[in-house]
Amino acid sequence: MADSVTDKVKKVVSRQLKVEESLINPDSDFVKDLGADSLKSVELVAAFEEEFDIEMDEEAALNVRTVGKAIEHIEKSMKEQGKSGADPQ
């Protein structure tokens, strides 16, 4: 079974910010809770684009403050771009 968008987001955040996946939840704030700075935030957006094969509005994406909002933003971008959450068959 393919990983959900939430699982993939947590994996990317964990990898990019060097934070244990178990410490990441939808309410986690990228800056306050997970230690992201402006450079890490840009790297996160790029990593999300690569992981989900989408293009994100960088300005809008950088204004996303929590993991839950990032998941919503990614799901919206995927829907708009005709991508599914599952890996291709």
C-alpha positions in Angstrom: 0.0 0.0 0.0 1.3 3.4 -1.0 2.2 5.9 1.7 -0.4 8.6 2.3 0.3 12.3 1.7 0.6 12.8 5.5 3.2 10.0 5.8 5.2 11.3 2.9 5.1 14.9 4.3 6.3 13.6 7.7 9.2 11.7 6.0 10.3 14.7 4.0 10.1 17.0 7.0 12.0 14.5 9.1 14.7 14.1 6.5 15.1 17.8 5.7 14.9 19.2 9.3 16.6 16.2 11.0 13.7 15.7 13.4 12.4 12.4 14.5 9.2 11.5 12.6 7.4 10.6 15.8 7.8 14.2 16.9 6.0 15.6 13.8 2.2 16.1 14.0 -0.2 18.3 12.1 0.0 21.1 14.6 3.9 21.2 14.5 5.0 24.7 13.5 7.9 24.5 11.0 9.9 27.4 12.7 8.8 27.3 16.4 8.6 23.5 16.8 10.8 22.0 14.1 13.6 24.6 13.9 13.2 25.5 10.2 14.9 28.8 9.1 14.3 30.6 5.8 16.8 28.4 3.9 15.4 25.2 5.3 11.9 26.4 4.4 12.9 26.9 0.8 14.5 23.5 0.8 11.4 21.9 2.2 9.2 23.4 -0.6 11.7 22.0 -3.2 11.6 18.6 -1.5 7.8 18.5 -1.4 7.7 19.4 -5.1 10.1 16.6 -5.9 8.4 14.0 -3.6 4.9 14.7 -5.0 5.9 15.7 -8.6 4.1 19.0 -8.3 4.8 22.7 -8.8 4.0 24.8 -5.8 3.6 28.6 -5.6 6.7 29.3 -3.6 5.4 32.4 -2.0 2.2 30.8 -0.9 4.1 27.6 0.2 6.5 29.7 2.3 3.6 31.2 4.2 2.4 27.8 5.3 3.4 27.6 9.0 2.3 24.1 10.2 2.6 20.5 8.9 -1.2 20.2 8.7 -1.4 23.3 6.5 1.4 22.0 4.3 -0.5 18.7 3.8 -3.6 20.7 2.8 -1.6 22.9 0.5 0.1 19.9 -1.2 -3.2 18.0 -1.6 -4.7 21.1 -3.2 -1.8 21.5 -5.5 -1.9 17.8 -6.4 -5.7 18.0 -7.2 -5.2 21.1 -9.3 -2.4 19.4 -11.2 -4.2 16.1 -11.7 -1.9 14.1 -9.5 -3.0 11.3 -7.2 -1.6 10.7 -3.7 -0.6 7.1 -4.7 2.5 6.1 -6.6 1.8 5.3 -10.3 1.0 1.7 -11.1 
